Amino acid sequence: MKLISGSTLWPGTLHPRFKYPVLEGEIFCDCLIIGGGMGGALSAKLLAEKGLHAVVIDKREVGRGSSMASLGLLQYSNDKTLTSCIHTFGEQRGVRFYELCRLAMQQLKDTISTLDIDPWYIPRTSLYCASSEEDVALLEEEYHTLQNYAFDVELWSRNKISTHFPFSKPNALYTKGDAEVNPYMLVHSLLHSASKKGAQVYERTEMIHCEYGEDVVLCYTPTGTIRAKQVIFSTGYETQEIKRDRGAYLQSTYAIATKPLKDLSSWYNQSLIWETARPYLYMRTTPDGRIVAGGLDEEIPHDDQRAIRAKLRGETLLKKIADHFPLPDLAIDYAWEAVFGSTHDGFPLIGPHPEYPNCYFIEGYGGNGTVYSMIAASILTDVITGVQNDDMELFSLTRTNKPSPV
Ligand SMILES: Cc1cc2nc3c(=O)[nH]c(=O)nc-3n(C[C@H](O)[C@H](O)[C@H](O)COP(=O)(O)OP(=O)(O)OC[C@H]3O[C@@H](n4cnc5c(N)ncnc54)[C@H](O)[C@@H]3O)c2cc1C
């Protein structure tokens, strides 16, 4: 699957990048992780810390899947509001999901603090804006719901927004405890750290076929074989080419990074900004003075159109940035189109699948993919090391979405 068209900002920020060999011959391990993106890297780090012998393989160079397209916003709030999660899944599961996202934010911070290479992690606040007057009530309701379950949130009026930013919106939620990161550097930094703890990483090594035995999985690559007691499929959106999930769907999304700007002081606290419209516009700044923005999701265009769409939609994104921040030196430096996966019910897919014995899947589909990858890595590390984790059931690949009794 072609995951990205155009060029993304992040790979040029890591010099030199860490390189890993191609697998040749036969090896054994406790846990094979297929996919060296955010989900695979976080799992490798956590499993290696528990003393398990983990092997990571990636058919590309590591970090060059969708993780390289991410804008690196880390937020506990989701595309689906807490209010909506409670409606769909019931109070217990809806609130637990938001608690897990908040916990994952802390786990990301703790994990990143142990890394040798700084992946540009910076704590941030978020501004979630009502895109129109019709969404004012939605944010008011969400404000009360979040407060009710002890999430730190403020409701900002139009007046307050326009005293802090050079734009106006009907209202907004202002939350603390979020962060930004360089996602490509984070993947590399995690894998570097995991490999120092004994994980083996192989790139340009594709899983072409697996055989599932009673207590071993045999994974074949073009030049090697891996015998693993357990396997984590962290193959991102390409998991849909391995097994199709009825609850998931893929679209195209667009993003740009501007050239470094002289003055971003009108951007209050360099907050992460997003909105209630769907698909939503989202924006952040970078430590080297750029604005990165994304959105404008649509059906995946034909392959020969994707690079052109990246350029055209990039220009629209730049206009949208200018509507919010009318800066004189706004210009596009990078523009990209990328496949983006979501689930119909808004929860990621994490856990085993009946047709794949001794295997687990990480499908962190949705705008909060990094936070979902953290949740997944944490749950699967428990399960693989024999620790019961009741949260896995929330994200079951075979769930039917019956709300839990209140
Ligand atoms: C434009 C855009 C913006 C985004 N912005 C954000 C954001 O701001 N914040 C956020 O949290 N999330 C964001 N996301 C989502 C985020 O990028 C993803 O959730 C996350 O990176 C997925 O990580 P992953 O490890 O699951 O997938 P990937 O990074 O795609 O990693 C999977 C890896 O598996 C490998 N692979 C696949 N098949 C095989 C095989 N057969 N054998 C070996 N290797 C294989 C691939 O080469 C790939 O490297 C964004 C996504 C896009 C597209």
The ligand as an SDF file (V2000), in Angstrom:
LIG
                    3D

 53 58  0  0  0  0  0  0  0  0999 V2000
   -1.3540   12.9430    8.0450 C   0  0  0  0  0  0  0  0  0  0  0  0
   -1.4900   12.2390    9.3600 C   0  0  0  0  0  0  0  0  0  0  0  0
   -1.4430   12.9680   10.5290 C   0  0  0  0  0  0  0  0  0  0  0  0
   -1.5330   12.3230   11.7530 C   0  0  0  0  0  0  0  0  0  0  0  0
   -1.4300   13.0770   12.8860 N   0  0  0  0  0  0  0  0  0  0  0  0
   -1.4240   12.4610   14.0830 C   0  0  0  0  0  0  0  0  0  0  0  0
   -1.2370   13.2050   15.2680 C   0  0  0  0  0  0  0  0  0  0  0  0
   -1.0760   14.4330   15.2350 O   0  0  0  0  0  0  0  0  0  0  0  0
   -1.2000   12.5510   16.4430 N   0  0  0  0  0  0  0  0  0  0  0  0
   -1.3560   11.1850   16.5070 C   0  0  0  0  0  0  0  0  0  0  0  0
   -1.3300   10.6290   17.6080 O   0  0  0  0  0  0  0  0  0  0  0  0
   -1.5470   10.4430   15.3990 N   0  0  0  0  0  0  0  0  0  0  0  0
   -1.5790   11.0500   14.1900 C   0  0  0  0  0  0  0  0  0  0  0  0
   -1.7400   10.2990   13.0610 N   0  0  0  0  0  0  0  0  0  0  0  0
   -1.9090    8.8610   13.1850 C   0  0  0  0  0  0  0  0  0  0  0  0
   -0.5470    8.1940   13.3850 C   0  0  0  0  0  0  0  0  0  0  0  0
    0.3100    8.5490   12.3370 O   0  0  0  0  0  0  0  0  0  0  0  0
   -0.7150    6.7010   13.4010 C   0  0  0  0  0  0  0  0  0  0  0  0
   -1.7220    6.3150   14.2960 O   0  0  0  0  0  0  0  0  0  0  0  0
    0.5400    6.0050   13.8600 C   0  0  0  0  0  0  0  0  0  0  0  0
    1.6780    6.5670   13.3320 O   0  0  0  0  0  0  0  0  0  0  0  0
    0.4390    4.5710   13.4460 C   0  0  0  0  0  0  0  0  0  0  0  0
    1.5790    3.8790   13.8670 O   0  0  0  0  0  0  0  0  0  0  0  0
    1.6840    2.3590   13.4750 P   0  0  0  0  0  0  0  0  0  0  0  0
    2.9150    1.8400   14.0940 O   0  0  0  0  0  0  0  0  0  0  0  0
    0.4080    1.6750   13.7960 O   0  0  0  0  0  0  0  0  0  0  0  0
    1.7730    2.3550   11.8860 O   0  0  0  0  0  0  0  0  0  0  0  0
    3.0140    2.6790   10.9470 P   0  0  0  0  0  0  0  0  0  0  0  0
    3.7920    3.8430   11.3700 O   0  0  0  0  0  0  0  0  0  0  0  0
    2.4800    2.6750    9.5410 O   0  0  0  0  0  0  0  0  0  0  0  0
    3.9360    1.4070   11.1510 O   0  0  0  0  0  0  0  0  0  0  0  0
    3.5980    0.1550   10.6360 C   0  0  0  0  0  0  0  0  0  0  0  0
    4.8340   -0.4230   10.0150 C   0  0  0  0  0  0  0  0  0  0  0  0
    4.5420   -1.7680    9.6160 O   0  0  0  0  0  0  0  0  0  0  0  0
    5.3390   -2.0350    8.4950 C   0  0  0  0  0  0  0  0  0  0  0  0
    4.7630   -3.1920    7.8070 N   0  0  0  0  0  0  0  0  0  0  0  0
    3.5420   -3.2940    7.2310 C   0  0  0  0  0  0  0  0  0  0  0  0
    3.3690   -4.5100    6.7080 N   0  0  0  0  0  0  0  0  0  0  0  0
    4.4950   -5.2040    6.9770 C   0  0  0  0  0  0  0  0  0  0  0  0
    4.9370   -6.5280    6.6750 C   0  0  0  0  0  0  0  0  0  0  0  0
    4.1740   -7.3940    5.9990 N   0  0  0  0  0  0  0  0  0  0  0  0
    6.1650   -6.8970    7.0800 N   0  0  0  0  0  0  0  0  0  0  0  0
    6.9640   -6.0510    7.7540 C   0  0  0  0  0  0  0  0  0  0  0  0
    6.6060   -4.7790    8.0500 N   0  0  0  0  0  0  0  0  0  0  0  0
    5.3910   -4.3710    7.6630 C   0  0  0  0  0  0  0  0  0  0  0  0
    5.3100   -0.7480    7.7000 C   0  0  0  0  0  0  0  0  0  0  0  0
    6.3960   -0.6470    6.8150 O   0  0  0  0  0  0  0  0  0  0  0  0
    5.2960    0.3200    8.7780 C   0  0  0  0  0  0  0  0  0  0  0  0
    6.5510    0.9030    9.0050 O   0  0  0  0  0  0  0  0  0  0  0  0
   -1.6910   10.9240   11.8120 C   0  0  0  0  0  0  0  0  0  0  0  0
   -1.7500   10.1750   10.6420 C   0  0  0  0  0  0  0  0  0  0  0  0
   -1.6470   10.8140    9.4220 C   0  0  0  0  0  0  0  0  0  0  0  0
   -1.6890    9.9860    8.1740 C   0  0  0  0  0  0  0  0  0  0  0  0
  1  2  1  0
  2  3  1  0
  2 52  2  0
  3  4  2  0
  4  5  1  0
  4 50  1  0
  5  6  2  0
  6  7  1  0
  6 13  1  0
  7  8  2  0
  7  9  1  0
  9 10  1  0
 10 11  2  0
 10 12  1  0
 12 13  2  0
 13 14  1  0
 14 15  1  0
 14 50  1  0
 15 16  1  0
 16 17  1  0
 16 18  1  0
 18 19  1  0
 18 20  1  0
 20 21  1  0
 20 22  1  0
 22 23  1  0
 23 24  1  0
 24 25  2  0
 24 26  1  0
 24 27  1  0
 27 28  1  0
 28 29  2  0
 28 30  1  0
 28 31  1  0
 31 32  1  0
 32 33  1  0
 33 34  1  0
 33 48  1  0
 34 35  1  0
 35 36  1  0
 35 46  1  0
 36 37  1  0
 36 45  1  0
 37 38  2  0
 38 39  1  0
 39 40  1  0
 39 45  2  0
 40 41  1  0
 40 42  2  0
 42 43  1  0
 43 44  2  0
 44 45  1  0
 46 47  1  0
 46 48  1  0
 48 49  1  0
 50 51  2  0
 51 52  1  0
 52 53  1  0
M  END
$$$$
